[in-house]
Every structure is written in C-alpha cells, then in structure tokens.
Amino acid sequence: MIAPRALAGVASAVLAACLLGPSALPVTGAGAATPATASQAYGWGGAQEVWDWEQGQPIAPWTDWADGTGRVTNFVGMIALDSGPMGAASTGDVVSVLNAPGHSRGRWEFKVRAPQFGTLATPYGMRVELVPRGAAPGTCPSPTITVAAWTGYDAATTYGVHAGDTQWAGSIGLPRDRSTWHTVAVEVTDDFIAWFADGQVRGRLTRTQAPTAIPAVALVPRLVLDGEPGTTMTHTRFTADWDRWYSLQRPDLKSVAAPAPLPADYAGEC
C-alpha cells in the first residue's frame, strides 16, 4: 500500500516537470482539482488500498506492457500509459495491470485523464477495467468489468460487464480535453454491480437482471491504451492520478438507483 501523498511530493512533481521541458509538461499537475468522488458522495469510508505515485514510487507491482512504441512510466506523480516519444509516430497498445491478489467484492475508484498531443491521427481507445487476476495483458477475459471506456476526446463513455457470451453495456457523456480529470468507480457486491462517474451513480445491474454478470473470481484493475493494428495513432498519454479500493464494510449512505446496462451478444471487445 502506498502512503498518502505529501506536500513535498507535489513540489517534487513540479520540479520534475520543469526539468522535463515544455514538450513533456502536463497541462495541469497531478494535484489538479479533483471532480466529485463516489467514495465521498456515498460514504465509503477510508480506502483500504491506495495507489498513487506522488513520491516518485516505481510502477511495480503495476506491470509495464506494450506491443508498439509506448511504455508505462511514473510521469510527474501519476502512472502514465504513454503511446510513444514526443514528435514520433505512435503505434500499438499499452497496458498496465496491478499484479496483486485482487478482490471479488468491493469498490474501486480512479482519477483519470488522457491528453493528446501533436497532429491528430487515429485516436486511441482507452479503458479502465477490472479483469481476473493473472489475465494476459492483450486479452479480454471473462468476466471483465469495464469501469469506463472512451476514444480520444469523444464525450461518449461506456461502461458494463461481459461474462461468457453476453455483455451488458451502457453509455454516459463526459466532457474530455487535455486538462479535464474525471473520477470513475465501480461497486461489486453479491447482489449488484454499480457504476459511478464524478460522484454520481450512472448504472446498476442486479443479480436478478443478470445472474451470470456478478463475478465469482478475484479481480484486479487494468488500464488500457488500445491502438488499431497497423495504424498510426494520435500521441496520447493516458494517466491515472490515483487508484483506490474500498471494502463493503460501510453501506452506501444513499440509495443506488440508475439505469441498467443493456444486454447483447458479446462481440469480442472488452
């Protein structure tokens, strides 16, 4: 578990940004204003696991995997999936998954942003998801819970779960640009899965509605920068300021009412 960030860490991040030069500067720092969080709005209490990188911590036990020009790194106090060097063509996928025992139940929340740079080519798809522990980086295992997925600066953000031959998916609108952060979260219980964005519940799927959608295996978070094979992609830096896991020990302080994601045949995409 990573210790809470300190003021010294913020100062170190600013200094590191200055040393990296203008082309590598984030539009806003990792400590930029955070949108509302589900953990605060719904009274989840203190996080039992906290991952942040304000003190320059190594990425491990998060993995570093890419099949093109990209890499995973600590970028001024954030975990960053960077599609490639500044000024060069970006190709392929970049993936980071937490190498840990995981949890089958609980609440996961992330603060994420994905600025794009240079001449726009084909925009990357990006995903925050939960996958079974030990899943290979480039696969879409069953079950997979999509906490949030989007393409480039498209405001359409999808969420859902796939298990076996079926997927359940919903969509919300979130504004995106170089500087806008969002918090996305998911709650997995024995009876339902609920999805949140910027402190509001956006979707809910119950065991009654979809008995096979509730995972029975330990899940771990995975971040994905998804390129199209053989295509030059827009240089993108998919960053997470933090990732937190909360137990189900404290009940929600508000009722969880939201649209249910719709079922469909699984099309082979996470």
Buried (B, 14 or more C-beta within 10 A) or exposed (E): EBEEBEEEBBEBBBEBBEEBEEEBEBEBBBBBEBBBBBBEBBEBEEBBBBBBBBBEBEBEEBBBBBBBBBBBBBBBBBBBBBBBEEEEBBBBBBBBBBEBEBBBBBBBBBBBBBBBBBEEBBBBBBBBBBBBBEBEBEEBBBBBBBBBBBBBBEEEBBBBBBBEEBBBBBBBEBEBEBEBBBBBBBBBBEEBBBBBBBBBBBBBBBBEEBEBBBBEBBBBBBBBBBBBEEEBBBBBBBBBBBBBBBBBEBEBEEEBEBBBBEBEEBEEBB
